[in-house]
């Protein structure tokens, strides 16, 4: 099984180094690592970091917005499994190994909230929370119907072929633009097997630029 990590960046070059460090520290390395920049104002720094870490950078010539950018990136992915990882987030060193060991179409996990907005955001996340060693650990409830609410974070490992078959990402609506939830719903409703790892292996950074507006 081949795995590709697509690091999605929009004005996150100041955080990209930590994200890349976390990938190159993995106990199991992905087969492909790509950085996709959606026409950021800081793309020149992202370009320098791609050279430093010797990874392929894809630089959009216009700002596509997250749904079109995600679908374009998905369609360009040739491996069996893929993870879309925000450049502002990072992984625990055994994350890819743990996720790749599971035989499922979607493999998700619990998360740790980091960043200046983590405390405030912890109250909004749909999952149980626990404060441990200075961080909020978020445990998701996976015992409900995916059609009634999302319990799978956007940086899960998933089946590329099936994701393409169901049409990829789309926004739920303008008020709740949860494009990853829409993808999980379509995949699961079309027979995808979901498995959740009850360990916090993704560090999700909550900061004031998480929802910066672009198309």
PyMOL commands that set and color helices and strands:
alter all, ss='L'
color gray80, all
select helices_A, chain A and resi 13-24+43-53+66-76+95-100+118-122+146-148+160-165+179-189
alter helices_A, ss='H'
color red, helices_A
select strands_A, chain A and resi 3-9+32-37+56-59+81-86+90-91+106-114+128-132+135-139+157-159+194-205
alter strands_A, ss='S'
color yellow, strands_A
deselect
rebuild
show_as cartoon
